[in-house]
Amino acid sequence: MTDSSFPLPIGGIDGPDDGPAILHAQEGRVNIESMPELERLATGFVHCLRSGGLTVPVSMSLRFTQALMAVGVGNGDDVYWAGRATLVSRPEDIAMYDAMFLAFFHRNGTGFKVRFEDEAESASIGADDGDGDGDGESGDDDVLALRYSAAETLGEKDFAEFTREELYEASKVMNKMRLQPAVRASRRRVAAGGGDRNDLRRTVRAAMRTGGEPVLLSRTTTGTRTRRLVLLLDVSGSMEPYARVLIRFAHAAVVARGRVEVFGLGTRLTRMTRQLGSFDVDEAVAAAAESVVDWSGGTRLGEAIGSFNDEWGVRGMARGAIVVILSDGWDRGDPDEMSLQMERLQRTAHRVVWVNPLKATPGYEPIARGMAAAMPHVDTFLEGHCLDSLTALAEAIQA
C-alpha cells in the first residue's frame, strides 16, 4: 500500500514569501505535528480572499482553521467546503470565493479536484491521473480545467437576441448587482465624535452620570438620507425586446434596496412597484405585465411623464430623487409636450438619467422627435442594450 500523502507548499497570492513550508496530509487527516503549517495555510488563503475584496474577520479565520483541523487537507472538496462554510457570509461573495480558491491552491500546486455546487457557474481544478478513456496524453502533470460562467459571455450581447435560457442567466446576474443607494444630506443630525456642533442635551445627560461635571462633550454632525430611485420603463411595442429584460432589472432594484418606485410608460402611466415586490422574479414580472393594460402597445411619452409629474412627481415622489427613464425615445405625442414635462421633471428631481437601447447602434443620433425634445433636460444619457450597460447604469445611480 502506497503512501497517500502529498507535499503542500504554503503561501499564496501576495502571501508570505519567506520560503515554502511543507504540509503533509495522510489519508485526509493532518498530522498533529504539522499544526503550525496548517495555520499558515489558513492564514495565506484568508489573505488571498482579502486581497480579492472579501471581508474576512478574524473570527471567521479562526473557524476556518478549526474546520481544516477537523476535515484535513487531503481532499479538495473538504477544503473547499470548509472554507465556503466558514469564510463566506453572503451569496454574492461565492463567485469571488471560487475564483480565489482556484488561484490560491493552483499556484501552490495541490492538484485539488473540486466539484462545485454549480458547475455551469464556477470553475474547477483537477489532476489528470491518466486513467481516462480519451485519446489525449496521459501523465502525472496537473491539468487545470476552468469552466467560466455563461453570464460572462452575455455581457455585451444585445438583449433583443437573448434566448429564454440567457434571459434566466441575465436575471441571476442582475440580482447580484449591488445597487448602492445614493445619499443626500438630512435635516436630522446624528451623534459624532468629531462633529461640527455641540450637543447640549447629550452633554447634560452625560454630566448627570459624573456628579454634574461635564466630563464628556457630545457633538453632532449632519446626517444622511437615502435618495429615492424612480424607474420609468417604456413598455411600448418598439421597446418590447428590451422591456422584458429591463423589467427584471427593475425587479432586482425593488427587492435589493428600499425607496424604489417603478412605473410603466405607454399610452398611460401604470405603477408597478407593488407587483415587483415579490422575491420570485417570474411571478413578479408576470404580475407587473398583467397590471399594464397597454403592454407592447403605442406610446405617448410626453403625456405619460406628465401624468407622473401631476400625480406623483411634483407632489413629492420625484423631489430630490434619481429618476431613470428606460426608453428608446419613440413618441407619438407632441414634442412640445415632451419638452415641457421633461423640464418640469428635471426641476423637481435631483438627477434625470435616460437609458436608450438604441444609443449603442453605430452612428446613432437622438434625432427622433421625442428623444430630441427630451435631451436638453437629461443629465445623463446611457446605453441600455446589454448587461455591461446596466452595470454602468448602476454606477450612475450610485454616483
C-alpha positions in Angstrom: 0.0 0.0 0.0 1.5 3.3 -1.1 1.7 6.4 1.0 -1.2 8.8 0.1 0.4 11.9 1.5 1.4 14.8 -0.8 3.5 17.9 -0.2 1.6 21.1 0.0 3.5 24.4 -0.3 2.1 27.0 2.0 1.6 30.6 0.7 -0.5 32.3 -1.9 -1.1 35.3 -4.0 0.7 38.2 -2.3 1.0 36.0 0.8 4.0 35.1 2.9 7.1 34.6 0.8 9.7 33.5 3.4 10.1 30.1 1.8 7.7 27.2 1.2 6.8 25.2 4.3 5.7 21.7 3.6 2.4 20.3 4.9 1.8 16.5 4.7 -1.8 15.1 4.5 -2.2 11.5 5.4 -5.5 9.8 4.3 -7.4 13.1 4.5 -6.2 13.9 8.0 -3.4 16.3 9.2 -0.7 15.1 11.5 -0.6 16.8 14.9 3.0 17.9 14.4 2.0 19.9 11.3 -0.5 22.3 13.0 1.8 25.4 12.5 1.8 24.7 8.8 -1.9 24.2 8.8 -2.4 27.6 10.4 -0.1 29.1 7.8 -2.2 27.6 5.1 -5.4 29.1 6.5 -3.7 32.5 7.0 -2.4 32.5 3.4 -5.8 31.6 2.0 -7.6 34.3 4.1 -5.0 36.8 2.9 -5.8 35.8 -0.7 -9.5 36.3 -0.1 -9.0 39.7 1.5 -6.8 40.8 -1.5 -9.7 39.9 -3.8 -12.0 42.2 -1.9 -13.8 39.8 0.5 -14.3 40.9 4.1 -13.0 38.1 6.4 -13.0 38.9 10.1 -10.5 37.2 12.5 -13.3 35.1 14.0 -14.0 33.6 10.5 -10.3 32.9 10.0 -10.2 31.0 13.3 -13.2 29.0 12.4 -11.7 28.1 9.1 -8.5 26.8 10.8 -10.6 24.7 13.2 -12.6 23.3 10.2 -9.3 22.3 8.5 -8.2 20.6 11.6 -11.4 18.6 11.6 -11.5 17.6 7.9 -7.9 17.7 6.9 -6.4 18.8 3.6 -6.2 15.5 1.8 -9.3 16.1 -0.2 -10.1 19.2 -2.3 -13.8 19.0 -1.7 -13.3 19.0 2.0 -11.0 22.0 1.9 -13.3 23.9 -0.4 -16.5 23.4 1.7 -14.6 24.0 4.9 -13.8 27.5 3.6 -17.1 28.0 1.9 -19.0 27.3 5.2 -16.7 29.4 7.4 -15.4 32.3 5.2 -18.4 33.2 3.0 -21.3 35.0 4.7 -23.2 36.4 1.6 -24.4 34.6 -1.5 -22.9 37.3 -3.8 -19.4 36.5 -2.5 -19.5 32.9 -3.6 -18.2 33.6 -7.1 -15.2 35.6 -5.8 -14.5 32.8 -3.2 -14.5 30.2 -6.0 -12.0 32.2 -8.1 -9.7 32.9 -5.2 -9.8 29.2 -4.2 -8.7 28.2 -7.6 -6.0 30.8 -7.9 -4.5 30.1 -4.4 -4.4 26.4 -4.5 -3.4 26.0 -8.1 -0.4 28.3 -7.5 0.5 26.1 -4.6 0.4 23.0 -6.8 -2.0 20.9 -4.8 -3.7 19.2 -7.7 -7.1 19.5 -5.9 -10.1 18.3 -7.8 -13.2 20.2 -6.7 -16.8 19.6 -7.5 -18.5 23.0 -7.2 -22.2 23.4 -6.3 -23.0 24.6 -9.8 -20.5 23.5 -12.5 -22.0 25.8 -15.0 -21.2 28.9 -13.0 -17.9 28.0 -11.4 -14.5 26.8 -12.2 -12.9 23.5 -11.2 -9.3 22.3 -10.9 -8.3 18.7 -11.2 -5.3 16.4 -11.9 -5.0 14.1 -14.9 -4.3 10.7 -13.5 -4.0 9.0 -16.9 -6.9 6.6 -16.3 -9.3 8.2 -18.7 -10.5 6.6 -21.9 -9.8 9.6 -24.1 -7.1 9.8 -26.7 -5.2 12.6 -25.0 -1.8 12.3 -23.5 -1.5 10.7 -20.1 1.0 11.6 -17.4 1.5 13.0 -13.9 1.2 16.6 -14.9 -1.5 18.6 -13.3 -4.3 19.7 -15.6 -6.2 22.9 -14.9 -9.8 22.9 -16.2 -11.8 26.1 -16.0 -15.5 26.5 -16.7 -16.5 30.1 -16.9 -20.0 31.4 -16.1 -22.2 31.7 -19.1 -23.1 35.2 -17.9 -19.6 36.4 -18.8 -20.3 35.8 -22.5 -23.6 37.8 -22.2 -22.0 41.0 -21.0 -22.1 42.6 -24.5 -24.9 40.6 -26.1 -27.9 42.6 -27.2 -31.0 42.0 -25.0 -33.1 41.6 -28.2 -31.1 38.4 -29.1 -31.5 36.7 -25.7 -32.9 33.2 -25.6 -35.1 32.1 -22.7 -32.1 30.4 -21.1 -29.9 33.5 -21.5 -32.8 35.6 -20.0 -32.7 33.4 -17.0 -28.9 33.8 -16.6 -29.3 37.6 -17.0 -31.8 37.6 -14.2 -29.4 36.0 -11.9 -26.6 38.5 -12.8 -29.0 41.4 -12.2 -30.0 40.1 -8.8 -26.3 40.2 -7.8 -25.8 43.8 -8.9 -25.2 46.0 -5.9 -27.4 49.0 -6.4 -25.9 51.0 -3.6 -28.2 53.8 -2.6 -27.1 57.4 -3.3 -27.5 59.5 -0.2 -28.2 63.2 0.5 -27.8 65.4 3.5 -30.6 65.1 6.0 -32.1 67.7 8.3 -31.6 65.4 11.2 -28.3 65.5 13.0 -26.5 62.4 14.4 -24.0 62.0 17.2 -20.4 62.1 16.1 -17.2 62.5 18.0 -15.7 65.0 15.5 -19.0 66.8 14.8 -19.3 70.5 13.9 -21.9 71.4 16.6 -22.1 70.8 20.3 -25.0 68.7 21.6 -26.1 70.3 24.8 -28.8 67.7 25.7 -26.4 64.7 25.5 -23.7 66.6 27.3 -26.0 67.4 30.2 -27.2 63.8 30.3 -23.6 62.5 30.4 -22.9 65.0 33.2 -25.6 63.5 35.3 -23.6 60.3 35.5 -20.5 62.1 36.6 -21.8 64.1 39.5 -22.9 67.1 37.4 -19.4 67.6 35.9 -19.5 67.8 32.1 -16.5 65.5 31.6 -17.6 64.4 28.1 -18.6 67.0 25.4 -21.0 65.5 22.9 -21.1 66.8 19.4 -23.3 66.2 16.3 -22.9 66.3 12.6 -25.3 66.4 9.6 -26.9 63.0 8.9 -27.6 61.4 5.6 -30.7 60.0 3.9 -31.1 57.6 1.1 -32.3 59.2 -2.2 -35.4 57.7 -3.7 -34.9 55.9 -7.0 -37.7 56.1 -9.6 -37.7 53.9 -12.7 -39.9 54.9 -15.6 -40.0 51.9 -18.1 -41.2 52.3 -21.6 -43.5 49.3 -22.3 -44.5 50.2 -25.9 -44.2 47.8 -28.8 -40.8 49.2 -30.0 -39.3 48.5 -26.6 -40.7 45.0 -26.1 -37.5 43.1 -26.8 -35.7 45.2 -24.2 -38.5 45.8 -21.7 -38.7 42.0 -21.0 -35.1 42.3 -19.6 -35.2 45.8 -18.2 -38.3 44.9 -16.1 -36.1 42.3 -14.4 -33.5 45.0 -13.6 -36.4 47.0 -12.1 -37.4 43.9 -10.0 -33.8 43.5 -8.8 -33.8 47.1 -7.7 -37.1 46.9 -5.8 -36.0 43.7 -4.0 -32.5 44.8 -3.2 -33.0 48.2 -1.7 -35.6 50.5 -0.3 -37.2 53.6 -1.6 -37.6 52.4 -5.2 -40.6 53.1 -7.4 -41.3 51.6 -10.8 -43.8 52.9 -13.4 -44.7 51.7 -16.9 -44.9 54.2 -19.7 -47.1 53.6 -22.6 -50.3 55.3 -23.7 -50.9 55.8 -20.0 -49.0 55.6 -16.7 -49.1 52.4 -14.6 -47.5 52.0 -11.2 -45.8 48.6 -10.9 -43.9 48.8 -7.6 -46.2 46.6 -5.6 -46.3 43.8 -8.3 -42.5 43.8 -8.5 -42.1 43.3 -4.7 -42.2 39.5 -4.9 -38.9 37.8 -4.5 -39.9 35.3 -7.3 -38.8 37.2 -10.4 -41.1 35.3 -12.8 -44.1 35.8 -10.5 -43.2 39.5 -10.1 -42.7 40.1 -13.8 -45.9 38.3 -14.8 -47.9 40.3 -12.2 -46.4 43.6 -13.4 -47.1 42.8 -17.1 -50.7 41.9 -16.3 -51.2 45.2 -14.5 -50.1 47.2 -17.6 -53.1 47.1 -20.0 -51.2 48.7 -22.9 -48.1 46.5 -22.8 -46.4 46.3 -26.3 -48.9 48.9 -27.5 -48.4 52.5 -28.5 -46.6 55.2 -26.6 -47.2 58.8 -25.6 -44.2 59.5 -23.5 -44.8 63.2 -23.0 -48.3 62.6 -21.7 -47.3 59.7 -19.5 -44.4 61.6 -18.0 -46.9 64.5 -17.5 -49.2 62.1 -15.6 -46.2 61.1 -13.4 -45.4 64.7 -12.7 -49.0 65.6 -11.8 -50.0 62.5 -9.8 -46.7 61.6 -8.1 -43.6 63.5 -9.0 -44.3 67.1 -8.1 -46.3 66.0 -5.1 -43.1 64.6 -3.6 -42.0 61.3 -5.1 -39.5 62.9 -7.5 -38.3 65.6 -5.2 -34.6 65.0 -4.6 -34.9 61.6 -6.3 -32.9 60.0 -9.1 -35.3 59.4 -12.0 -34.3 56.9 -14.6 -36.2 56.7 -17.9 -35.7 53.5 -19.8 -37.0 54.2 -23.3 -35.9 54.3 -27.0 -37.5 57.8 -27.3 -40.0 57.0 -30.0 -43.1 59.1 -29.1 -46.4 59.6 -31.0 -47.2 62.6 -28.9 -46.5 66.3 -29.3 -42.7 67.1 -28.9 -43.6 70.4 -27.2 -45.5 68.4 -24.5 -42.4 66.2 -24.1 -40.1 69.2 -23.7 -42.5 70.8 -21.1 -42.9 67.7 -19.0 -39.2 66.8 -19.1 -38.4 70.4 -18.0 -40.8 70.0 -15.0 -39.2 66.7 -14.1 -35.7 68.0 -14.2 -36.6 70.9 -12.0 -38.1 68.5 -9.4 -35.6 65.6 -9.5 -32.1 65.6 -8.2 -30.9 63.9 -11.5 -32.6 62.6 -14.6 -30.9 59.6 -16.3 -32.1 58.4 -19.7 -31.3 54.9 -20.8 -31.8 54.2 -24.5 -31.0 50.8 -26.0 -30.6 52.4 -29.4 -27.7 54.5 -28.3 -25.3 51.5 -28.9 -26.2 51.5 -32.6 -23.3 52.7 -34.7 -24.0 56.2 -35.9 -27.0 56.7 -33.7 -28.1 60.3 -33.1 -31.0 61.3 -30.8 -33.0 63.0 -33.6 -36.3 61.3 -33.1 -38.9 63.9 -32.2 -39.5 62.7 -28.6 -35.8 62.0 -27.9 -34.7 65.3 -29.4 -37.2 67.2 -27.3 -36.1 65.4 -24.1 -32.3 65.6 -24.5 -31.9 69.2 -23.2 -33.4 68.2 -19.9 -31.4 64.9 -19.4 -28.4 64.9 -17.1 -27.0 61.6 -18.1 -27.6 59.7 -21.3 -26.6 56.0 -21.3 -26.9 52.8 -23.3 -29.3 50.1 -22.2 -28.9 47.2 -24.6 -26.7 44.7 -22.6 -25.6 43.6 -19.2 -22.5 45.8 -19.3 -24.6 48.9 -19.9 -26.7 48.0 -16.9 -23.5 47.9 -14.8 -22.8 51.4 -16.0 -26.3 52.4 -15.0 -25.9 51.0 -11.5 -22.7 53.1 -11.2 -24.6 56.2 -12.4 -27.3 55.6 -9.9 -24.8 55.4 -7.1 -22.8 58.4 -8.2 
